[in-house]
């Protein structure tokens, strides 16, 4: 379990590098760091439990049980907090995404991140392609289209024009 959690934490940290422009809060990596710390603690606790079992120590097994109960309570608390604050996180991320989309010009680093995000997640805009209609880039181009990264991979002749929304 500790190895699995370590992998998940490292994967989240590695993935974060691709989306760091959308997450202005630098504490966004905190959950991944906590997961890795929990993995280290779980490994140590697992060793304690194994040693206590081999020695048949009542004190060691009691300590192991107490630690497992504390971890269980922490997990339940984390689940409840995640459930309670999920809308706040969703609103914050959408607001940040809108501000990054507003900076899109097709050339700057934010544009590269937006294109990467849309291609990887197979999406267009924050909610849908109509989000592009309010951006400065859309108004300045005047060609009534969205970036090419909004096009479906299967669409060979997609130009991003809004008169063909089935290709977006």
Buried (B, 14 or more C-beta within 10 A) or exposed (E): EBEEBBEBBBEBBEEBEEBEBBBEEEEBBEEBEBBBEBBEBBBEBEEBBEEBEEEEBEEBBEBBEEBEEEBEEEEEEEEEEEEEEEEEEEEBBBEBBBEBBEBBEEEEEBBBBBBBBBBEEEBBBBEEBBBBEEBEBBEEBEEEBBBEBBBEEEBEEBEBEBEBEEBB
